[in-house]
């Protein structure tokens, strides 16, 4: 990302005390992040809240669903009882979100300390195999998105996923990004796959400190998205798809401007760079969705089996989207100021 000066913008007002109180009245998985990033609470406050993720609320509930062999729902990416030819495999049914990869990704993103999953990496190395070609879990498979979550989760749990990190260097496409359909012959990168890839690489970098060719690969993927201003086809300038501007949490594998902006904020802070001016279009989309009371609505909920819901139904104010939206705009507007 280029360390250029951010274009002038009209900053949004800071979250009101009422809005902060609403956000703080949340599960520990969200509350500690609000305390740290919006309230500015001292470390001893938000760290104490973060420690509760393992014993209360969403984190504790999800930990309770872990199988004795280290998996969740008896499968790596899909539950062990998932039948893609059955009703649950229909195109409009949505995939299940309960298996190992999705459960660990949620726990990591909620801030669970890896010590709460002590021994899990070793158990998965023995017991878990990918549905694709029965490959061993920590070696990944052929799907860029799946490999990205595995890379991030492996680094978090202390598994050796260095070969998987190299996979992203070796499988980056000529236009700068990745596409999960490369194995079927696709030579054009995907917004979805590229965002998931750069998020996974960044998470690995943060834990391991690795740079070099892996960081170069991440920057190339980010440049792919920045050249398209996070929203547009490079060839025509048209919106890449209606999904790009629909906001929903959990993000799952689906691309959206808030998902992408959340990554670019984290990447800029990690790299020590100012926000890239080419994010401005996406920022404006995010700003336009903010309601007068400072909240963002849940605009989509990805269908499919879940252990439990963690956010508002479609059409209602979302605490997770409101937190992420307010944090992104505070970062952007702070750099502008």
VEXNU-656546 format. One line per 4 residues: number of its first residue (from 1); their letters; for each residue y, z, x of C-alpha. Coordinates in Angstrom, 2 decimals, padded with zeros to 5 digits. Each point is the difference from the previous one (the first is absolute). Example, Ala and Ser with C-alpha at 12.3 -4.5 7.8 and 13.67 -1.06 7.14 Angstrom:
! residues 2
1) AS) -004.50 007.80 012.30  003.44 -000.66 001.37
//
This chain:
! residues 337
1) XXXX) 000.00 000.00 000.00  003.42 -000.90 001.27  002.32 002.96 000.66  002.92 -001.75 -001.70
5) XXXX) 002.76 001.62 -002.03  -000.94 000.42 -003.65  002.17 -001.95 -002.48  002.48 002.05 -001.97
9) XXXX) -001.38 001.46 -003.22  001.15 002.37 -002.69  -002.02 003.17 000.58  -001.66 001.67 -002.95
13) XXXX) 000.91 003.62 -000.63  -002.28 002.61 001.50  -002.69 001.40 -002.33  001.49 002.59 -002.33
17) XXXX) -001.21 003.62 000.00  -001.68 -000.72 -003.34  -001.87 -002.99 001.42  -001.08 001.95 003.08
21) XXXX) -001.22 002.85 -002.18  -002.06 -002.49 -002.02  -001.51 -001.47 003.16  -000.70 003.42 001.50
25) XXXX) -001.92 001.00 -003.13  -002.93 -002.03 001.32  -003.39 000.20 001.60  000.12 001.16 003.65
29) XXXX) -000.94 -003.54 001.08  003.41 -001.20 -001.19  002.03 003.20 000.18  -000.22 000.42 003.81
33) XXXX) 001.35 -003.52 000.50  002.89 000.63 -002.38  000.79 003.21 001.87  -000.04 -001.74 003.38
37) XXXX) 001.62 -003.36 -000.77  002.36 000.60 -002.92  000.81 003.71 000.03  000.11 000.39 003.77
41) XXXX) -001.95 003.27 -000.08  -000.84 001.61 003.36  -003.45 -000.81 001.43  -001.45 003.41 -000.83
45) XXXX) 000.64 -000.71 -003.70  -001.45 -003.49 -000.35  -002.82 000.68 002.44  -001.10 002.95 -002.14
49) XXXX) 000.01 -002.23 -003.09  -001.88 -002.73 001.85  -002.71 002.49 000.99  -000.64 000.60 -003.71
53) XXXX) -001.19 -003.60 -000.48  -003.46 001.06 001.21  -000.30 002.87 -002.46  002.01 -000.93 -003.09
57) XXXX) 000.57 -002.90 -002.35  -000.84 -003.61 000.74  -001.22 000.58 003.54  -002.37 002.81 -000.89
61) XXXX) -001.30 -001.92 -003.02  -000.73 -003.09 002.05  -001.63 002.00 002.80  -002.31 001.52 -002.61
65) XXXX) -001.34 -003.48 -000.83  -001.19 -000.68 003.55  -003.74 -000.61 000.32  -002.15 002.00 002.44
69) XXXX) -000.39 -003.10 002.21  003.78 -000.24 000.43  000.57 -002.82 -002.50  001.64 -000.03 -003.39
73) XXXX) -001.73 -001.54 -003.04  -002.93 -001.03 002.18  001.65 -003.06 001.52  002.32 -001.31 002.71
77) XXXX) 002.42 -002.20 -001.97  -001.71 -000.03 -003.40  -001.87 002.84 -001.71  -003.74 -000.06 000.53
81) XXXX) -000.57 -000.71 -003.70  002.54 -002.84 -000.21  -001.40 -003.23 -001.46  002.39 -002.94 000.58
85) XXXX) -001.92 -001.97 -002.63  000.45 002.67 -002.65  002.98 000.86 -002.23  001.70 001.91 002.82
89) XXXX) -000.07 -003.13 002.13  001.92 -002.13 -002.52  003.27 -001.47 001.27  002.15 002.07 -002.36
93) XXXX) -001.94 003.25 000.50  001.42 000.79 003.40  -002.07 001.19 002.91  -001.08 003.63 000.31
97) XXXX) 002.23 002.18 002.18  -002.41 002.90 000.58  -002.06 -000.97 003.05  000.39 001.23 003.57
101) XXXX) 002.74 -002.29 001.28  002.31 000.58 -002.95  -000.61 003.75 -000.09  000.69 000.50 003.70
105) XXXX) 003.08 -002.22 -000.14  001.43 002.11 -002.82  -000.66 003.25 001.83  001.59 -001.33 003.20
109) XXXX) 003.08 -001.26 -001.82  000.34 003.33 -001.81  000.26 001.72 003.37  -003.35 001.81 000.10
113) XXXX) -000.65 001.48 003.43  -002.99 -001.76 001.54  -001.60 003.35 000.78  -000.84 000.31 -003.70
117) XXXX) -002.41 -002.91 000.52  -001.57 001.27 003.22  -003.29 -001.79 000.60  000.71 -002.77 -002.49
121) XXXX) 000.51 -002.69 002.65  -003.37 000.82 001.53  -001.79 000.08 -003.34  001.45 -003.35 -001.04
125) XXXX) -001.07 -001.53 003.30  -003.58 000.91 -000.95  -000.06 -000.44 -003.77  002.56 -002.57 -001.11
129) XXXX) -000.41 -003.78 000.16  002.29 -002.70 -001.35  -001.09 -001.91 -003.06  000.68 -003.14 002.07
133) XXXX) -002.99 -000.70 002.28  -000.93 003.70 000.20  002.35 000.45 002.98  000.61 003.52 001.42
137) XXXX) 003.02 001.72 -001.49  002.29 000.58 002.98  -000.58 -003.50 001.37  001.72 -001.48 -003.05
141) XXXX) -000.98 -003.31 -001.58  001.77 -003.35 -000.54  002.67 000.93 -002.54  003.41 000.65 001.60
145) XXXX) 001.08 002.50 -002.66  -003.22 002.00 000.17  000.19 000.01 003.77  003.61 001.20 -000.13
149) XXXX) -000.86 003.06 -002.09  -003.02 000.66 002.22  002.18 -000.22 003.11  002.53 002.48 -001.38
153) XXXX) -002.62 002.38 -001.39  -002.08 -000.14 003.17  002.97 000.88 002.20  000.87 002.86 -002.35
157) XXXX) -003.54 001.44 000.12  -000.47 -000.55 003.71  -002.59 -002.80 -000.20  -000.07 -002.62 002.75
161) XXXX) 001.47 -003.04 -001.72  001.46 -001.63 003.10  -002.16 -003.11 -000.46  001.32 -000.30 -003.54
165) XXXX) 003.57 000.21 001.31  -000.78 -002.95 002.27  -001.40 -001.86 -003.01  003.54 -000.26 -001.40
169) XXXX) 001.29 -001.49 003.23  -002.84 -002.53 000.05  000.18 -000.97 -003.69  003.74 -000.44 -000.51
173) XXXX) 000.74 -003.45 -001.41  002.33 -002.55 001.59  002.84 000.71 -002.46  000.10 003.64 001.06
177) XXXX) -001.92 001.91 -002.66  -003.46 000.48 -001.42  -001.98 -001.17 -003.02  -003.15 001.66 -001.30
181) XXXX) -001.21 -003.51 -000.88  -000.02 -001.16 003.64  -003.77 000.21 -000.08  000.04 -002.63 -002.76
185) XXXX) 002.18 -002.28 002.12  003.55 001.02 -000.99  002.53 -000.65 002.77  003.05 001.32 -001.87
189) XXXX) 000.91 003.67 -000.01  000.18 002.06 -003.17  002.76 002.45 -000.98  -002.63 002.49 -001.17
193) XXXX) -002.24 -000.24 003.07  002.86 -000.04 002.47  001.66 003.09 -001.45  -003.26 001.94 -000.05
197) XXXX) -000.71 -001.08 003.58  003.36 001.09 001.42  -000.22 003.31 -001.87  -003.43 000.69 001.49
201) XXXX) 001.10 -000.98 003.49  003.08 002.23 -000.20  -002.10 002.97 -001.09  -002.29 -000.61 002.99
205) XXXX) 002.96 -000.28 002.37  001.50 003.26 -001.22  -003.23 001.90 000.69  -001.09 -001.68 003.23
209) XXXX) 003.27 -001.13 001.57  -001.46 -003.43 000.70  002.53 -002.80 000.43  -000.28 -003.26 001.90
213) XXXX) -001.77 -002.87 -001.73  -000.76 002.06 -003.09  003.66 000.88 -000.53  000.89 -003.64 000.65
217) XXXX) -002.46 -000.98 -002.74  001.61 002.47 -002.41  003.46 -001.31 000.79  -001.20 -003.56 -000.60
221) XXXX) -001.38 001.00 -003.39  003.24 001.75 -000.88  001.93 -003.07 001.08  -002.15 -002.11 -002.35
225) XXXX) 001.21 002.16 -002.91  003.58 000.23 001.22  000.31 -003.78 000.32  -000.80 -000.09 -003.71
229) XXXX) 002.37 002.90 -000.75  -003.01 001.89 -001.39  000.20 -002.05 -003.20  000.13 -003.77 000.43
233) XXXX) -002.09 -002.97 000.96  001.26 -001.35 003.28  -000.52 -003.60 -001.10  001.92 000.09 -003.29
237) XXXX) 001.88 003.30 -000.10  -001.65 000.81 -003.35  -001.25 003.48 -000.84  -003.46 000.27 001.51
241) XXXX) -001.39 001.40 -003.24  000.89 002.33 -002.89  -002.09 002.73 001.60  002.51 000.27 002.85
245) XXXX) 002.66 001.64 -002.15  -002.23 002.13 -002.26  000.05 003.62 001.09  -003.08 002.15 -000.33
249) XXXX) -001.62 003.02 001.59  -002.59 000.44 001.45  000.68 -003.18 001.98  -003.72 -000.83 000.48
253) XXXX) -000.37 -003.33 001.85  002.75 -001.74 -001.97  003.25 -001.16 001.59  003.32 001.09 -001.51
257) XXXX) 003.53 000.34 001.34  -000.14 003.79 -000.11  -003.32 000.03 001.86  001.41 -002.37 002.63
261) XXXX) 003.33 001.83 000.34  -001.86 003.28 000.41  -001.80 -001.52 002.98  003.13 -001.51 001.56
265) XXXX) 001.75 003.35 -000.20  -002.90 001.70 001.79  -000.25 -002.80 002.58  003.73 000.04 000.77
269) XXXX) -000.02 003.75 000.49  -003.07 -000.23 002.24  001.48 -002.83 002.07  003.47 001.55 000.14
273) XXXX) 001.69 -002.98 -001.65  002.62 -000.45 -002.70  -001.06 -001.55 -003.32  -000.35 -003.77 000.26
277) XXXX) 002.71 -001.78 -002.06  -002.65 -002.31 -001.45  -001.21 002.92 -002.10  003.18 -000.21 -002.10
281) XXXX) -001.46 -002.12 -002.81  -002.91 002.39 -000.45  002.35 002.98 000.13  002.07 -001.55 -002.77
285) XXXX) -003.10 -000.44 -002.17  -000.92 003.64 000.57  003.56 001.16 -000.68  000.16 -002.01 -003.23
289) XXXX) -003.07 001.81 -001.37  001.53 003.44 000.44  000.86 001.48 -003.39  003.28 001.84 -000.68
293) XXXX) -001.79 003.35 000.29  -001.21 -000.92 003.50  -003.63 -000.65 -000.92  -002.21 -003.06 000.29
297) XXXX) -002.50 -000.95 -002.69  -003.68 -000.60 000.49  -000.18 -003.76 -000.61  -003.67 -000.59 000.65
301) XXXX) -003.20 001.98 000.29  -002.85 -001.77 001.73  -003.07 000.12 -002.27  -003.29 001.38 001.21
305) XXXX) -002.03 003.18 000.25  001.82 002.98 001.59  -000.93 003.61 000.65  003.19 001.10 -001.79
309) XXXX) 003.53 -001.27 -000.59  002.74 001.03 002.42  003.10 -001.56 -001.55  001.68 -000.87 -003.27
313) XXXX) -001.32 -002.54 -002.50  001.57 -003.44 -000.11  003.52 000.05 -001.44  000.71 003.65 000.88
317) XXXX) 002.03 001.43 002.90  -002.11 000.19 003.15  000.48 002.90 002.39  -001.72 -001.88 002.84
321) XXXX) 002.07 -003.17 -000.44  003.16 002.06 -000.39  -000.73 001.86 003.23  -000.77 -003.17 001.95
325) XXXX) 002.94 -001.88 -001.50  002.49 002.78 000.71  -001.31 000.43 003.55  000.23 -003.72 000.75
329) XXXX) 003.57 -000.28 -001.33  001.09 003.14 001.88  -001.29 -001.57 003.22  001.63 -003.36 -000.69
333) XXXX) 003.30 001.40 -001.23  000.11 002.52 002.83  -000.30 -002.82 002.52  002.72 -001.93 -001.84
337) X) 002.33 002.99 000.08
//
